[in-house]
Amino acid sequence: MPGDDALPWDRMVLVGVVARTHGIRGEIIVNLTTDFAEERFQPGARLFARRTNAAPEQLDVTGVRFHQGRPLLKLRGLESIDEAEKYANAEIRIAPEDQGTLPEGTFFHSDLVECAVVTAAGEQVGTVTAVQGEGAASRLVVTGRRGEVLIPLADDICRVDLASRTITVTPPDGLLELNGDWREADR
C-alpha cells in the first residue's frame, strides 16, 4: 500500500487501534478512540496506519460492519489473514482535514492539547497534556510547575480560545488546590 510522507504522523488524529484480525479474508477489528465511529469508518474512508516506525501508510476502507460496537474493516489490498496480521496493534489515524467540524462550544481533544491554561486573574496554571473522558465528563489534564491538575471541561469553568491556544479557567474554590499547592514556585 502506498505511503504518504506528506502528512506528519504526530499531526494525524488517533481514531482507533487494531485489536486483531477477523476471519481469513483480511478483515481487522478496531478498538475505537473516537466518538464518531460511523463517520470515520465507512466505505471510501481514508485512514492511515504505521507499522514498526515505518512511514504512515494510507488504508482505504472498502467495507465495514460493526460487531459489539467495534468496526470490522475490509481494506483495499488486504486479502488474507497474513496481510492483515501485519497491522496488529497498529494505531489508526486520520488526516486533520478529515476530522470534519463540531457544533459551537465543542472541541476535538487534539485541539485542546498544548493549550495554555490560565486563571481569570491571569495566573499560569500550566499546559493541557491530555483530555480524559467524553462529553460532559471530560477533564483537562494540565501539567504545570507543581505537577498535574485535573480541571473539568465545563462551560461554567472553562473558556476556550483556540485562536490564541488559551483556556481561561474560573474554578470553584479549592479545585486547583485539590491537586497540591499549584501556586508555589518549585523549591
Buried (B, 14 or more C-beta within 10 A) or exposed (E): EEEBEEBEEEEBBEBBBBBBBBEEBBBBBBBBBBBBBEBBBEEEBEBBBBBEEEEBBBBBBBEBEEEEEBBBBBBEEBEEBEBBBBBEEBBBBBBEEBBEEEEEEEBBBBBBBEBBBBBEEEEEBBBBBBBEEEEEEBBBBBBBEBEBBBBBBBEEBBEBEEEEBEBBBEBEEEBBEEBEEBBEEEE
